[in-house]
Amino acid sequence: MENQNQFNGLDTFEHIVVLMLENRSFDNLLGYLYAKDEVPNGKKFEGLNTGNYSNPVPPRADGYSEHPTIATSRATDYSVPFPDPGEEYQHVNTQLFNQIIPDSNLGVEQQNMVFPFNLPTPVPSPTMNGFINDYESNLRATYADGSVPTYDEYKGIMECFQPDQIPAMTTLAKQFAVFDHWFCSVPSQTYCNRAFWHAASSAGKVINPLEEDGSGFPGIDGDVTGMASWIKDVWPLPTLFDRMSEKDVSWKVYAPIYPLSLTEIIHGYSLKHPFHTHEYSRFAEDLQNGTLPQYSFVEPQFLFKHNDQHPSAYKHELALGTVYLGEELILEVYNAIRNSAYRDKVLFIITHDEHGGCYDHFPTPMEAIPPTPGMVGQCDFKFDRLGVRVPMIMMSSYIQPNTIINEQFDHTSFIKTVCQKWNLDSLTNRDAAAQPFTSVFSSQMRTDWPDLQLAAIPTTGVETNQTDDPLNCLQKAMLTSLLHLEKVHGLGNTATSDIKTIGDMMEFIKRFQ
C-alpha cells in the first residue's frame, strides 16, 4: 500500500453508502471465501482455510456418543442456522468460553439467566468452542413443549456458506476488498452494536430493550425499564448524524418500513434532525436524479419476507431462505450504484451488525477502549472487550481486486474514518482511539465494476403466507420499542398481547404513517 503520509485515500470518494445486514459471523458467510491454495501470493486470509475447525458436543446432547464433535461444513440450505441462535450477551459468553454458569442457566430463555451470565472468573482467552453447547441449550428453551434437540437440528450452527452459494457477496469480496479482522463492538446483539456504529457507545446497554419478551432486565443500577430506559440513556448520546449536521454534511437513512427506521428507533435522531428518513425506493431515485447525500445508510427489510439475512425464528422458515433474499438485496443496491453517475465517487460498504450466534473460529479481542473511563453496564459488562468477527466488504473505484485487509477494526473504525474524511469531532474514547481503514484504498483508479450473478436455487414452491407467522427476536425488540413510542406520540396504548404475528405488527406500523 502507498505511504500513509502521502496518501490515505480519503479524497478518492465523495459519498459513502452503507448496507448493514443482520446477524451473521465472518466464518458463516465468508470463511470459505478463499481456499488454502487460492489466497493471492504474498497475502494472508484468516478463514476456514487455515485449519480444521470443530466444536465439541456437550455430553447431555442427543447423539453425543455418535458425534462427540462437529466440524464446519457446507450450508445445507439458505436458512441455516434454523431456528434462530441465541445472540444476547449471556449466549455469547457461552459461545466464546463454552461454559454455562450457573447450571440453572441451561435450557432457559436469556431473561431468566442469572449472574454471572455464563462468564467465567477470571475471564480466560476465548476458546470459540461453545457454539454447539449454547445452540443446543437455546433450542431447549425455544421448544416450549420440552423437546430435546436432535443432532440434525443443532449441527446447523457449524454450517457455513461456500462461495458458489452466495456469489454476489463473495464476488464483491474478491473483486474489491474483504476485512478478515473486523469485529462488532459489543459481544451481544443488534441495538447495542448498531448504536456503536453511529454513536461509538450504547450507554451501558448490552441487551435490546425489554429483553424482547417484555420482561425488562435489571441493570447495574437496577433501574432498567426497557425502551424508556433506552430513550433516557441512549438517545441523548452524540451521534455521527449530529457531527455531520454540524458541518453541513448531507445524510439520509433509507428504510423499507418508512416512515420508521430501526436507526431512528435506536437513536431518536428525528427529534433533532427531522426529515432524514426516506423510503428505500428513494435510494435508487436519488442515485439517478443526482440527489444522493454524502452519507447514505440503507436498511434491509426486517419484516415479512425479510432480506436482512437474520436467521429465521422458530416456525418461521422462509421458503427461499433469508441468506438468499439478502443476496438479492446486495445485488440490487450494488447495481443501482454501479449503473449511476456516482459510481466512481462512492465508497460502498456491506457489513453486518453482529454475529447473531453464528459460528466463528477466530478469538474475539480481549482488550478494547471503553466509551467512557470506568464504564460498567448491564450484566456488569465493562466494554473492555469486543464482539465476534462480522463480514466487512468495501467497494470503490480506488480499491483493487483481491484486496485483503488483516488489520484489526471494530465498528467505531467507521466513525473514525468518517470523522477524518469530513473533519468531524470524535464521539467517545472508543472511536477516538480507533484505527481508520484508509489502508484499503489505492491511488490507482479502476474502470471495471464486475457483473454479479445470483446462485441458481431449486424451485421451492409458493411462499407461505407469513402474515400469520410469529415474530423473530429482532422483530420482537422492534415491536416493544414501537409500543413505547406509540405512547410517547399519543397514538394509543396497544397491549403486547394484541400483536402476535407479523401481520399484526405490519398493521400496527400503519399507525405511525
GUGULO-130341 format. One line per 4 residues: their letters; for each residue x negated, y, z of C-alpha. Coordinates in steps of 0.1 Angstrom, whole numbers, plus 5000, padded with zeros to 4 digits. Example, Ala and Ser with C-alpha at 12.3 -4.5 7.8 and 13.67 -1.06 7.14 Angstrom:
BEGIN
AS	4877/4955/5078  4863/4989/5071
end
This chain:
BEGIN
MENQ	5000/5000/5000  4990/5036/4995  4972/5056/5022  4999/5068/5046
NQFN	4981/5101/5050  4986/5108/5013  5019/5091/5005  5048/5080/5027
GLDT	5075/5075/5001  5100/5099/5017  5101/5121/4986  5110/5091/4964
FEHI	5147/5092/4973  5173/5119/4979  5202/5097/4990  5205/5067/5014
VVLM	5232/5041/5012  5236/5016/5040  5258/4985/5037  5259/4969/5072
LENR	5274/4934/5073  5282/4912/5103  5267/4885/5125  5240/4867/5106
SFDN	5205/4859/5116  5175/4862/5093  5170/4824/5090  5207/4818/5084
LLGY	5206/4839/5052  5170/4844/5042  5150/4817/5060  5148/4797/5028
LYAK	5141/4827/5005  5105/4816/4997  5094/4780/4996  5060/4774/5010
DEVP	5044/4773/4975  5064/4803/4963  5051/4830/4986  5032/4855/4964
NGKK	4994/4854/4966  4980/4875/4994  5013/4878/5012  5030/4861/5042
FEGL	5066/4852/5048  5079/4842/5082  5108/4820/5071  5117/4783/5074
NTGN	5088/4776/5050  5062/4779/5079  5071/4747/5097  5097/4720/5106
YSNP	5123/4737/5128  5148/4720/5150  5167/4723/5183  5174/4697/5210
VPPR	5209/4684/5215  5219/4686/5252  5224/4651/5267  5260/4659/5276
ADGY	5269/4663/5239  5288/4637/5219  5264/4620/5195  5233/4628/5216
SEHP	5220/4592/5216  5221/4591/5178  5209/4627/5173  5187/4640/5201
TIAT	5175/4668/5179  5189/4686/5148  5167/4701/5122  5175/4731/5100
SRAT	5193/4721/5068  5211/4735/5037  5245/4751/5045  5273/4727/5035
DYSV	5298/4755/5027  5303/4792/5028  5320/4792/5062  5293/4777/5084
PFPD	5289/4780/5113  5326/4774/5119  5342/4782/5143  5325/4814/5153
PGEE	5295/4810/5176  5290/4830/5208  5275/4864/5202  5277/4881/5236
YQHV	5247/4887/5259  5255/4856/5280  5255/4834/5250  5223/4849/5235
NTQL	5204/4842/5267  5212/4805/5263  5203/4806/5227  5169/4822/5235
FNQI	5159/4803/5266  5180/4771/5264  5194/4774/5299  5229/4777/5313
IPDS	5226/4793/5347  5246/4785/5369  5261/4752/5358  5296/4767/5362
NLGV	5289/4788/5330  5291/4756/5309  5321/4754/5287  5338/4786/5298
EQQN	5345/4819/5280  5319/4846/5284  5341/4868/5305  5343/4841/5331
MVFP	5305/4836/5332  5287/4848/5364  5253/4861/5373  5225/4856/5362
FNLP	5244/4852/5329  5222/4823/5318  5190/4843/5321  5161/4825/5339
TPVP	5140/4843/5365  5113/4852/5359  5122/4858/5323  5100/4835/5301
SPTM	5090/4838/5265  5119/4829/5242  5118/4793/5230  5146/4798/5205
NGFI	5158/4762/5211  5191/4768/5228  5213/4774/5198  5229/4739/5199
NDYE	5232/4739/5237  5251/4772/5235  5272/4764/5205  5284/4731/5220
SNLR	5292/4748/5252  5310/4776/5234  5331/4751/5214  5342/4735/5246
ATYA	5355/4769/5257  5370/4776/5222  5391/4743/5222  5419/4752/5245
DGSV	5431/4715/5246  5399/4704/5263  5385/4686/5232  5348/4677/5233
PTYD	5329/4690/5202  5317/4663/5179  5282/4661/5162  5297/4671/5129
EYKG	5312/4702/5145  5282/4715/5164  5255/4706/5139  5266/4735/5117
IMEC	5247/4760/5139  5215/4747/5124  5226/4751/5088  5211/4779/5067
FQPD	5218/4791/5032  5194/4785/5003  5188/4810/4975  5210/4793/4949
QIPA	5239/4796/4973  5236/4834/4978  5218/4845/4946  5230/4882/4948
MTTL	5213/4887/4982  5182/4866/4975  5176/4881/4941  5176/4916/4956
AKQF	5153/4904/4985  5128/4890/4959  5131/4917/4933  5128/4945/4958
AVFD	5118/4943/4995  5126/4920/5024  5116/4926/5060  5109/4894/5079
HWFC	5104/4911/5114  5134/4933/5116  5153/4928/5149  5186/4941/5162
SVPS	5182/4964/5191  5202/4946/5218  5203/4908/5224  5241/4909/5222
QTYC	5270/4919/5199  5285/4943/5174  5295/4975/5192  5262/4978/5210
NRAF	5239/4972/5180  5259/4994/5157  5257/5021/5184  5219/5018/5183
WHAA	5219/5022/5145  5232/5057/5148  5226/5067/5184  5195/5047/5195
SSAG	5214/5038/5226  5246/5021/5238  5247/5040/5271  5240/5008/5290
KVIN	5267/4987/5273  5258/4951/5262  5294/4939/5258  5321/4950/5234
PLEE	5349/4970/5251  5374/4950/5271  5354/4917/5267  5376/4912/5236
DGSG	5403/4895/5256  5414/4925/5276  5399/4913/5309  5373/4941/5313
FPGI	5338/4935/5325  5321/4947/5357  5290/4968/5350  5262/4977/5373
DGDV	5283/5004/5389  5314/4981/5390  5334/5008/5370  5338/4995/5335
TGMA	5373/4997/5322  5370/4987/5286  5374/5013/5259  5380/5041/5283
SWIK	5345/5034/5298  5331/5032/5263  5345/5065/5253  5333/5081/5286
DVWP	5297/5068/5282  5290/5062/5245  5310/5089/5227  5290/5118/5243
LPTL	5257/5104/5231  5240/5125/5204  5240/5107/5171  5223/5108/5138
FDRM	5255/5123/5125  5251/5152/5148  5215/5157/5138  5224/5156/5101
SEKD	5253/5181/5105  5229/5205/5124  5206/5205/5094  5234/5205/5067
VSWK	5225/5170/5056  5257/5157/5040  5271/5123/5051  5302/5101/5047
VYAP	5315/5068/5062  5334/5047/5037  5359/5023/5053  5383/4998/5039
IYPL	5407/5003/5068  5409/5040/5063  5418/5064/5079  5400/5044/5107
SLTE	5365/5030/5107  5346/5009/5131  5318/5036/5131  5344/5062/5142
IIHG	5357/5038/5170  5321/5033/5182  5310/5070/5182  5342/5091/5181
YSLK	5325/5114/5157  5358/5129/5143  5361/5150/5175  5331/5170/5164
HPFH	5329/5162/5127  5363/5156/5112  5369/5146/5076  5339/5124/5073
THEY	5357/5090/5070  5368/5081/5035  5384/5052/5018  5359/5026/5005
SRFA	5372/5032/4969  5358/5068/4972  5323/5054/4972  5323/5044/4936
EDLQ	5342/5076/4927  5316/5098/4944  5288/5079/4925  5305/5086/4892
NGTL	5317/5121/4900  5283/5134/4912  5296/5139/4948  5276/5113/4966
PQYS	5265/5126/5000  5229/5124/5011  5238/5097/5036  5265/5070/5029
FVEP	5274/5043/5054  5295/5016/5038  5316/4993/5060  5329/4959/5048
QFLF	5364/4946/5052  5368/4934/5088  5404/4922/5085  5425/4898/5064
KHND	5402/4885/5036  5372/4898/5055  5340/4901/5034  5318/4912/5063
QHPS	5301/4877/5064  5312/4874/5101  5318/4837/5109  5355/4829/5110
AYKH	5374/4823/5141  5389/4790/5153  5418/4781/5129  5407/4810/5107
ELAL	5386/4795/5079  5387/4814/5047  5391/4793/5015  5362/4810/4997
GTVY	5341/4815/5029  5331/4848/5044  5295/4845/5032  5306/4842/4996
LGEE	5330/4871/5000  5301/4891/5013  5281/4882/4982  5309/4897/4961
LILE	5307/4929/4981  5269/4931/4978  5272/4927/4940  5299/4954/4938
VYNA	5280/4980/4958  5247/4973/4940  5263/4975/4906  5280/5008/4915
IRNS	5247/5023/4924  5228/5007/4895  5252/5019/4869  5253/5055/4882
AYRD	5232/5086/4875  5220/5084/4911  5201/5051/4907  5166/5064/4907
KVLF	5174/5088/4936  5188/5062/4961  5174/5041/4988  5199/5012/4992
IITH	5198/4992/5024  5216/4959/5031  5214/4946/5067  5235/4930/5095
DEHG	5243/4945/5129  5233/4914/5149  5227/4877/5145  5261/4866/5158
GCYD	5248/4834/5174  5234/4820/5141  5201/4801/5144  5167/4819/5140
HFPT	5133/4803/5148  5112/4834/5154  5109/4845/5191  5125/4879/5200
PMEA	5101/4906/5211  5099/4908/5249  5088/4944/5250  5109/4974/5240
IPPT	5112/5010/5250  5145/5017/5269  5165/5046/5255  5160/5064/5289
PGMV	5135/5056/5316  5147/5031/5342  5179/5023/5323  5199/4994/5339
GQCD	5231/4985/5322  5258/4958/5321  5246/4924/5333  5216/4942/5348
FKFD	5200/4944/5314  5172/4969/5312  5170/4974/5274  5133/4964/5276
RLGV	5135/4936/5250  5150/4933/5215  5176/4911/5200  5173/4884/5173
RVPM	5160/4889/5138  5185/4900/5112  5184/4902/5074  5169/4935/5060
IMMS	5167/4942/5023  5158/4975/5008  5161/4986/4971  5147/5017/4954
SYIQ	5131/5025/4921  5100/5030/4942  5100/4995/4957  5081/4969/4937
PNTI	5092/4933/4932  5082/4907/4958  5075/4933/4985  5074/4916/5019
INEQ	5071/4937/5050  5057/4919/5080  5056/4948/5105  5080/4948/5135
FDHT	5110/4970/5134  5143/4974/5151  5175/4993/5142  5161/5025/5156
SFIK	5133/5024/5129  5161/5036/5106  5167/5066/5127  5130/5073/5129
TVCQ	5126/5073/5091  5157/5094/5085  5145/5120/5110  5112/5122/5093
KWNL	5129/5124/5059  5151/5154/5068  5131/5169/5097  5156/5159/5124
DSLT	5150/5157/5162  5149/5123/5178  5178/5110/5199  5162/5088/5226
NRDA	5129/5074/5238  5136/5043/5217  5138/5060/5183  5111/5085/5192
AAQP	5087/5056/5197  5100/5035/5168  5079/5028/5137  5092/5042/5104
FTSV	5094/5018/5075  5076/5041/5050  5051/5013/5041  5079/4998/5019
FSSQ	5075/5024/4992  5053/5025/4961  5042/5057/4943  5049/5039/4910
MRTD	5084/5042/4897  5100/5011/4882  5126/5013/4854  5143/4980/4859
WPDL	5171/4970/4883  5179/4934/4877  5213/4919/4868  5229/4899/4896
QLAA	5250/4868/4894  5272/4850/4919  5270/4813/4926  5294/4790/4909
IPTT	5317/4776/4935  5342/4747/4933  5379/4755/4930  5392/4758/4965
GVET	5429/4762/4957  5452/4791/4966  5440/4812/4995  5462/4806/5026
NQTD	5484/4833/5039  5461/4848/5065  5486/4872/5080  5496/4845/5104
DPLN	5460/4837/5114  5446/4846/5148  5420/4873/5152  5383/4866/5154
CLQK	5362/4881/5182  5353/4913/5164  5389/4919/5153  5400/4914/5189
AMLT	5374/4940/5200  5386/4965/5174  5422/4958/5185  5415/4966/5221
SLLH	5398/4998/5210  5427/5008/5189  5452/5001/5216  5434/5026/5238
LEKV	5431/5052/5210  5469/5048/5204  5475/5061/5240  5449/5089/5236
HGLG	5466/5102/5205  5501/5098/5219  5512/5074/5193  5528/5050/5217
NTAT	5519/5022/5241  5518/4989/5223  5514/4958/5245  5485/4934/5237
SDIK	5510/4906/5236  5527/4923/5207  5497/4917/5184  5487/4881/5180
TIGD	5478/4878/5143  5460/4896/5115  5494/4906/5101  5504/4921/5134
MMEF	5472/4941/5135  5474/4954/5099  5509/4967/5107  5497/4983/5139
IKRF	5469/5002/5120  5496/5019/5099  5505/5039/5130  5473/5059/5125
Q	5480/5068/5089
end
